[in-house]
Amino acid sequence: MSTQIGLIAYLDILGYKNLLEKNEPEDIAKNVLPLLSSIDKDVILLAKKELIEVATEKEKTNIMIDNIIETIKFIVISDSIVVAIPCEYQNQFKDVLCWVILFSILINLQGNLFISGLPLRGVINYGKYYLEKNCFAGRPIVEAY
């Protein structure tokens, strides 16, 4: 994979250290880790469903939504979540759609984790970055952190 230019959301689970200190590892492995390991698929599917419901030019928009969603990358490391969406500001409609998809994902991510007792805080940044599996590099990620 090459470098990308786009949106980076860097999120931190509040109180995670406290959760780790007050619970046994097997309890966290049973209750929290499955939630974090599947959160990317869950929130993307929910965001896609919501966006398709409100799309006006459904066929064209559905194709663009699918294309954007295919490029989204999630990295979960301990209590940090990085969400990246390539977006190069070349097509106004697509760029707005990238932002809408990101906001939809973040709303669902925050809602799902909050209901599970894991509130999030985070920041969104834009710029050139590199993501591969659980490795990442780039100024927008460092600045967001």
TORKESE-803993 format. One record per residue (C-alpha): x, y, z; residue number from 1. Coordinates in steps of 0.05 Angstrom, whole numbers, plus 5000, padded with zeros to 4 digits. Example, Ala and Ser with C-alpha at 12.3 -4.5 7.8 and 13.67 -1.06 7.14 Angstrom:
2
<px->5246; py->4910; pz->5156; num->1>;
<px->5273; py->4979; pz->5143; num->2>;
END
This chain:
145
<px->5000; py->5000; pz->5000; num->1>;
<px->5024; py->5070; pz->4985; num->2>;
<px->5014; py->5135; pz->5022; num->3>;
<px->4945; py->5165; pz->5021; num->4>;
<px->4917; py->5235; pz->5031; num->5>;
<px->4854; py->5238; pz->5071; num->6>;
<px->4816; py->5243; pz->5136; num->7>;
<px->4844; py->5214; pz->5201; num->8>;
<px->4802; py->5205; pz->5264; num->9>;
<px->4842; py->5189; pz->5326; num->10>;
<px->4800; py->5165; pz->5385; num->11>;
<px->4817; py->5148; pz->5456; num->12>;
<px->4774; py->5107; pz->5503; num->13>;
<px->4765; py->5146; pz->5568; num->14>;
<px->4776; py->5108; pz->5632; num->15>;
<px->4809; py->5048; pz->5598; num->16>;
<px->4867; py->5047; pz->5647; num->17>;
<px->4818; py->5046; pz->5705; num->18>;
<px->4779; py->4990; pz->5671; num->19>;
<px->4843; py->4949; pz->5664; num->20>;
<px->4863; py->4962; pz->5737; num->21>;
<px->4795; py->4942; pz->5766; num->22>;
<px->4779; py->4881; pz->5724; num->23>;
<px->4810; py->4815; pz->5711; num->24>;
<px->4841; py->4804; pz->5642; num->25>;
<px->4793; py->4747; pz->5626; num->26>;
<px->4733; py->4793; pz->5640; num->27>;
<px->4761; py->4845; pz->5593; num->28>;
<px->4777; py->4792; pz->5541; num->29>;
<px->4706; py->4766; pz->5546; num->30>;
<px->4668; py->4832; pz->5548; num->31>;
<px->4709; py->4888; pz->5517; num->32>;
<px->4756; py->4857; pz->5466; num->33>;
<px->4702; py->4826; pz->5422; num->34>;
<px->4668; py->4894; pz->5420; num->35>;
<px->4732; py->4929; pz->5398; num->36>;
<px->4752; py->4875; pz->5348; num->37>;
<px->4686; py->4878; pz->5310; num->38>;
<px->4670; py->4952; pz->5318; num->39>;
<px->4697; py->4970; pz->5249; num->40>;
<px->4650; py->4923; pz->5212; num->41>;
<px->4590; py->4941; pz->5256; num->42>;
<px->4596; py->5016; pz->5250; num->43>;
<px->4612; py->5015; pz->5175; num->44>;
<px->4550; py->4972; pz->5160; num->45>;
<px->4506; py->5018; pz->5202; num->46>;
<px->4535; py->5081; pz->5170; num->47>;
<px->4524; py->5052; pz->5100; num->48>;
<px->4452; py->5033; pz->5116; num->49>;
<px->4438; py->5103; pz->5143; num->50>;
<px->4470; py->5138; pz->5084; num->51>;
<px->4434; py->5096; pz->5032; num->52>;
<px->4368; py->5112; pz->5065; num->53>;
<px->4378; py->5188; pz->5056; num->54>;
<px->4412; py->5187; pz->4988; num->55>;
<px->4375; py->5225; pz->4934; num->56>;
<px->4410; py->5197; pz->4872; num->57>;
<px->4410; py->5127; pz->4901; num->58>;
<px->4446; py->5088; pz->4846; num->59>;
<px->4503; py->5137; pz->4836; num->60>;
<px->4509; py->5151; pz->4910; num->61>;
<px->4508; py->5077; pz->4930; num->62>;
<px->4567; py->5063; pz->4883; num->63>;
<px->4606; py->5121; pz->4912; num->64>;
<px->4589; py->5100; pz->4983; num->65>;
<px->4613; py->5029; pz->4968; num->66>;
<px->4677; py->5055; pz->4937; num->67>;
<px->4693; py->5100; pz->4996; num->68>;
<px->4675; py->5046; pz->5047; num->69>;
<px->4723; py->4997; pz->5014; num->70>;
<px->4781; py->5044; pz->5027; num->71>;
<px->4767; py->5057; pz->5102; num->72>;
<px->4820; py->5030; pz->5149; num->73>;
<px->4811; py->5018; pz->5224; num->74>;
<px->4868; py->5006; pz->5272; num->75>;
<px->4854; py->4989; pz->5345; num->76>;
<px->4913; py->4990; pz->5392; num->77>;
<px->4897; py->4982; pz->5466; num->78>;
<px->4852; py->5042; pz->5482; num->79>;
<px->4864; py->5079; pz->5416; num->80>;
<px->4826; py->5075; pz->5352; num->81>;
<px->4849; py->5104; pz->5286; num->82>;
<px->4799; py->5111; pz->5228; num->83>;
<px->4827; py->5133; pz->5160; num->84>;
<px->4788; py->5151; pz->5097; num->85>;
<px->4826; py->5171; pz->5034; num->86>;
<px->4798; py->5237; pz->5009; num->87>;
<px->4839; py->5281; pz->4962; num->88>;
<px->4791; py->5339; pz->4951; num->89>;
<px->4784; py->5327; pz->4876; num->90>;
<px->4709; py->5317; pz->4871; num->91>;
<px->4664; py->5361; pz->4915; num->92>;
<px->4607; py->5310; pz->4920; num->93>;
<px->4654; py->5253; pz->4938; num->94>;
<px->4692; py->5297; pz->4988; num->95>;
<px->4627; py->5315; pz->5024; num->96>;
<px->4608; py->5242; pz->5023; num->97>;
<px->4674; py->5223; pz->5056; num->98>;
<px->4660; py->5272; pz->5112; num->99>;
<px->4588; py->5247; pz->5120; num->100>;
<px->4612; py->5174; pz->5122; num->101>;
<px->4666; py->5191; pz->5173; num->102>;
<px->4616; py->5229; pz->5217; num->103>;
<px->4566; py->5172; pz->5212; num->104>;
<px->4619; py->5122; pz->5231; num->105>;
<px->4642; py->5164; pz->5290; num->106>;
<px->4571; py->5176; pz->5315; num->107>;
<px->4557; py->5102; pz->5314; num->108>;
<px->4624; py->5084; pz->5343; num->109>;
<px->4615; py->5133; pz->5401; num->110>;
<px->4544; py->5110; pz->5413; num->111>;
<px->4560; py->5036; pz->5413; num->112>;
<px->4620; py->5043; pz->5459; num->113>;
<px->4584; py->5092; pz->5506; num->114>;
<px->4527; py->5043; pz->5514; num->115>;
<px->4579; py->4991; pz->5533; num->116>;
<px->4609; py->5038; pz->5585; num->117>;
<px->4668; py->5060; pz->5543; num->118>;
<px->4663; py->5135; pz->5527; num->119>;
<px->4708; py->5163; pz->5472; num->120>;
<px->4742; py->5228; pz->5458; num->121>;
<px->4778; py->5244; pz->5394; num->122>;
<px->4801; py->5290; pz->5340; num->123>;
<px->4796; py->5292; pz->5264; num->124>;
<px->4854; py->5313; pz->5221; num->125>;
<px->4872; py->5315; pz->5146; num->126>;
<px->4936; py->5301; pz->5109; num->127>;
<px->4984; py->5250; pz->5080; num->128>;
<px->4991; py->5184; pz->5118; num->129>;
<px->5011; py->5111; pz->5111; num->130>;
<px->4972; py->5053; pz->5141; num->131>;
<px->4988; py->4979; pz->5134; num->132>;
<px->4958; py->4927; pz->5181; num->133>;
<px->4973; py->4954; pz->5251; num->134>;
<px->5028; py->5002; pz->5229; num->135>;
<px->5018; py->5075; pz->5213; num->136>;
<px->5059; py->5137; pz->5198; num->137>;
<px->5044; py->5209; pz->5180; num->138>;
<px->5038; py->5279; pz->5209; num->139>;
<px->4962; py->5280; pz->5213; num->140>;
<px->4963; py->5219; pz->5258; num->141>;
<px->5017; py->5248; pz->5303; num->142>;
<px->4982; py->5316; pz->5306; num->143>;
<px->4916; py->5282; pz->5322; num->144>;
<px->4949; py->5242; pz->5378; num->145>;
END
